[in-house]
Amino acid sequence: MQRKKVDIGYLQARKKAGEKITMLTAYDYPMAKILDEAGVETILVGDSAANVVLGYPDTVPVTLDELLVLNKAVRRAVQYAMVIGDMPFGSYNVSTEQAVTNGVRFMKEAGCDAVKLEGGGVMIERIAAMTQAGIPVVGHLGLTPQTASMIGGYRVQGNTADKATKIIADAQAIADAGAIMLVLECVPGRVAGKIAEMIPIPVIGIGAGVDCDGQVLVLHDMLGINAGFTPKFLKTYAKLHTDIGKAVKKYIQEVKSKKFPDAQHTFGIPEKEFEKLTD
């Protein structure tokens, strides 16, 4: 069957049919192309690019302009998946007007299909305003890395009845505000499952159990590129940090021992032409 571009209707149909939705992060053209060709349905150009590919200590320092460059690269690679631009800290936090203005930049300049922002509370009115402006929005609750210091650090959220009730209320409000999807990060599985059953939009989990409507992981984490990062929710599907390291060490050894390049990897010149150079 011929593949079609993933849109909001497609995601809603998957939720209704009980079919899980796949999401991974990507930050550049070649990786995004691989994900799209493999059949990943939604690609998040995450602010996790800050520490994953740009070398920042966390997600806070990355700028709007830096993420727009990465979003453009991913957009050029993708034919079928929904591309979601992650709005960085400071690009929507000040005011509703700021949120709408910068959301438009992700849509117009980078060609994103949707944008994602973190938090409930005041962010709900910003989601509503962005939706009214024609910007599809993905919400994000639970562990919100951009403001982790305000919620007690990188730890499970919603693991008491009071805290879970707040997340549930925010999730309903985000759906009511017009969001097309919701990410739940580091939320107890039973709480996340309750939210997925309760609200009409797809719920994507990361560390939130199997009862979400879909799952997301950071690509570099699930491929084992970031050695030593082993949170409870992460499953690694490859060991590329080791494999790449071995390949580089072999390259170094072959260059120093003059095994590379060999005749197979060297361009030639006809003998008569070369002799003219030595006359």
N, C-alpha and C positions, 0 to 999 in steps of 0.2 A: 504494500500500500504506500502511495506517495506521501511523504511527510509534508505537513503544513506548518506554517508559522504558529508558535505557541502564543495564545492570547488569553485574555481574562476568561472568555467563554470556555476555552479548553480546560483551564484550571478548575473552574466551577464544575465542569462535567466530570473531571477526575474525582473531585471530592464527593460529588453525588453518587458516583459509581463505586466509591470505596477503593479506588486505585491510588496508590501512593505516588506522590510527586517528588521528583529528584531536583536538587539544587546543589551546585558547587560554586566556589569562588573562582574567578580568573582575573588576571591583571594585565595580560598581554595578548598579542595576536596569535602566536603559535599555540599556546595552551588553550585559548578560547576556541580555536579552530578544532583542536582535538576533542574537546568536550562536546562541541556542537555536533561533530560527525559521529561521536559515540552515542548520542541520543539524550544527553542531559537536557531536561526541559526548561530549567531556569538557571541563569548564570548571574551571580551576584558579584559585581565589581566592588568588593568590600573595602571599608576603611581599614581592614586588617592588612591591606597593602602597606600601611604605615610601618609595621614591624616585620611583615613577611618579606617584602621586596625592597623597601626603602631604608630600612635600618634604624627606624625610630624606636625608642624604648616601649612605646605603646601607641594607641590609635589617636591620641589627642593632637599631636603636632601636625599631622598631615593636612595639607591645604586643599581648598576647593579646586584651585587650578591644577595641582598635582593629580588629583583624582580625575579631573576632566580629561587629562591626557591619556590616562589609563583606560577610561571608559571609551574614548574614541578608538583606541587600539582594539579593544574587545569587540566593539560594534562592527568594525571593518571585517572581523573574522566570522561573525555569527550570521547564519541564514535562518535558523529555525527557533532556537531557544529564546525565551524572554530575557532581555538584558535589563538588570536592575542596578541602578547607580546608588551607592551608599553615600548619603550626605554626611560630610565630616562635621565634627564638633565645631561649633561657631558659625556654621552656615545656615542654621535655622533656629538657633536657640534664643536670639535676641528679640525677634518679633515675628508676627504672622507675615508681615510684608516681606521681611527678609527671607522667610521660608519659601514663599511663593516665587519671589524673584530668582532665588538660587535653584529652586526646583525647575523653573523654566529653562535655566541654563543647561541643566542636565538633559532635558528633553531636546532643546534646539541645537546646542553646540555638540553634544556627545551622541545624540540619537538614541537615548535610553528609552526603553518601553515603560519604565516605572522608576520610582526612587524609593529609598528606604530611610526612615529616621527612627530614632530611639525615644522611648518613654511614653508615659501616659500623662494624666493631669493636663497641664496647659498645652501639651503637644496635640491633644485631641482636637482643639479648635483650629490648630494649624493644619492638621490632616483634613479637616472639613473645608477649610479655605482653599487648600491646594487642590482638593477634589473638585471643588466648584470652579477652579481655574483650569480644569482639564488635565491635571497632573495625577496619574495613577500612583497611589501611595501604598507602600508596604510598611506596616507597623512593626515594632520590636519591643518586647517586654521581657521581664525576668532579669537576668544578668545583662545590664546595658554597659558595655565596656567603656564608652565615652565618659560616663559618669560613675564609674565603679567605686571611686573613693567616697561617694555620697551614699552608697548603699552597702557599705561594709566590706568592699573589696571584691575580688573574684571568687565568689562562693555561691552556693545554691540559694535561689530566691523562692519565696512562697512555700517554705517548709513548716510554717505554722498556719493555723486556721485563719488568723487575722491577716497575715501577709498574703496568703492564697486568695482570700476574699477580695483584697485590693487588686491583685492581678486579674482576677476574674472580672471584676467590675470595669477595669481599664480595657480589658480585651473586648468586652461587649460595647463599650463606648467607642472604641476604635473602629469596630465593625459598623456601628451605627453612623459614624462620621463619614463613611464611604470608602475606607481602606479596601484594597483588593486582596490583601493577604496579610498574615501576621506571623512573625518569627518569635518563637519562645525559646529563650536560652537559659539552660541550667535551672529548669523548673521541674519539680517532682512529676514523674510520669503520670500518676493518677490525676493530678491537677491539670496537666496539659491535656490529657485525654478528655477531661470534663469540659475544658474550654473548646476543644475541637468539635465536640459533640454539640455544644451549646450555640456557637456562632456560625453564621452561614458562609463565611469566607474561609479559604484554605489556611490551615495552621501548619507552619513548617517548624520542626523542632531541631535543636542542637543541644544535646544533653537533656532532652525532655521526653524521652520514651517513645515506644513504638506506636502509640495510639494517636500521635499527630497525623495530619494528612500527608505529610512528606518530611524529608530530612535534608539538612544542609551540613556540609563540613568545609573547612578551609582546605583548598586543594593541596597546598604544600604540606599540610599536616597529614592528610590521608595518604599521600604518596611517600611519606617518610622522608621528606627533604629536610624538615626541621628536626634534627636529631635531639633527643632528650626531652621533647615536649610530649608528655604522656598524661593528659587529663583523663578522668574516668570515662568521659563520653566519647573519646576518640578511638576509632579503629583504624589501623594503618593497613592499606591494601598493597603496599610496595615498600621497598627499602632503598629509595633512590639516593639518599645521602651516602650510603655505603657503596652502591653501584657506581655512582658518579665519581666518588673518591677513587675507587679502584681504576676506573677508566683514565682519570687524570694522571694517576701515578704511573700507569702503564705508558701513557703518552710521554711523560717526562723521561722515563727510563729508555724508551726507544729513540727519542731525540738525542739524548746524551750518548747513547751507544751507537749512534749512526745507523740504526735499523729503520728509521723513518726520517725523510722519505726514501723509499727504495725505487727501483726502476719502474715499477707499476705506477707510482705516484709522481713521476718526473716526466716533463715534456722533452721530446727529442728534437734534433735538427739533422737534416741529411748530412752525411759525412763530407760530400763535396762542398756544401755551403759552409760547413765549419772550417774546412781547410783554407777557404778564402780569408778567414779571419787570422790565420796563422802565417800567412805569406808576408 
